[in-house]
Amino acid sequence: MTSASTPTEKQVDQVGAPVTADAVRAGPSTREPLARQVIDGRYRVVDTLGTGSLGTVYLCDEVPGGRRVALKVFRRDCAKDDEFMDRLRRQVKRAMSVQENRPTILAVSDCGRTADGNAYLATEYLQGRTLTDIIRRGGPLEIQRALRLACQIAGALDAIHDRGFVHKDVRADNIIIVAAGDEEAAKLKGFEVAGLRETPLVGHLVRAGVIPSNPEYATPEEIEGDQVTARTDIYAFGVLLY
């Protein structure tokens, strides 16, 4: 079974927002610069969940209604990049169209700008652990458990590919394992920001080492700079299974 985040162990990877693998932990002493502020008139900040190379993730209550969401506020330079913002809006629409009746895909609800012009992305808030963390702490999964979770991930990828899209970032850091009654379920995240790495801004950050490149999941065609396809995701899925 998975365990929920505790006040003394809150990892950016544990929330349903697009954060990178080099995210740092945010403990109870973390200073919250946006505490109690309402972002874009809709999201009241409750706490900081963590910070990664592309921005900071906040736990928010949606106004009105009080539904808990994870809000990723991107680096300031991202909002200044027109191509980044255009791709983000397009990808959010794609993610919202794919996630219908697909509980294994991270639910995305909104994107926009904060009062000071920063870009943000709103997703469902998940309490769980990344597959990376589970394997790092407990070692290889028992075969039946691995197959059960793999089937859920494959179903999420199938839904994405059926719509003619490619995830482009299938890896263990983008799999969140959450409690589902007496069982557990896998949630695939990362599709909501697919393609952002192809923008000049993010590409520069990857080359500079600010954002990890995750070469262990890369196909030969990716390394050579060729166009990615659904087969790219299938290759990465095979690496994930291994």
Disulfide bonds with the S-S distance in Angstrom:
none
